[in-house]
């Protein structure tokens, strides 16, 4: 019998019956798989049980911790390594082989993961790269805590990053990101994210002790100037050669630029007190 990979895979979900079967069928080599559900009303619970994986219901009370930190603090994680994987992310055998090798490095506490983005049915090769710090040792850290108990409507850490103690490396083999739910879901999701981003911006602006990364400083400076949508599109579509991905590259650059435009205008609305 082949020995299972000593990594706990955590799949946070809500109504993911379209993406979940393809995601879960690729995880058979791992010794523990947990699906963390925010009260799905579709077949998500049944699909999880059909695969024989752990199913946990998460009911958020509007306060800290949210979903990923709740898992780290409350569930029985049996392995030294924890791997957070979204239902619309699909691993490959090459990724598994690199992961099995890399986790033997005792000097590393976490790994940045790379993602290959499929948008509107086309695999994109250009534009801004997608990376996440989504694989790390149990106990090495948690996702950053943002004071949002009174305004957040998202029950999971989406733009918060893990804050780890120790060395961080990377796994180069990409994970495929492909949301089968289509543009309607993409637009609705990013509309919700933009509301969260606008509230977070105003919350951090009031916090004189907030520490910003270099990327955050640039992002928020451009946000204040009103130029972030323009510069994002310029960077993604022109400087990073998104135009070589054809219509799909253009559409994604436009949608993401519009996302930042939504954030800026929602900030203005919140400041005026009309939200």
Protein Blocks (a to p, Z undefined) as FASTA:
>chain_A
ZZddfbddddddehillmmmmmmmmmmmpcbdcdddehiablmlmmmmmnopacddddde
hiacdfklmmmmmmccfbfbdcdddfkbccdfklmmmmmmmmmpmkbgbdcddddddeeh
iacfedjdddddfbccehiaccddddfklmpcbfbdfkbccddedjddddfbdcddddfk
bjmlmmmmmmmmmmmmmmmmmmmmmmmkbccdfklmmmmmmmmnopmmmmmmmmmmmmno
mmmnojmlmmmmmmmmmmmmmmmmmmmmmmnopZZ
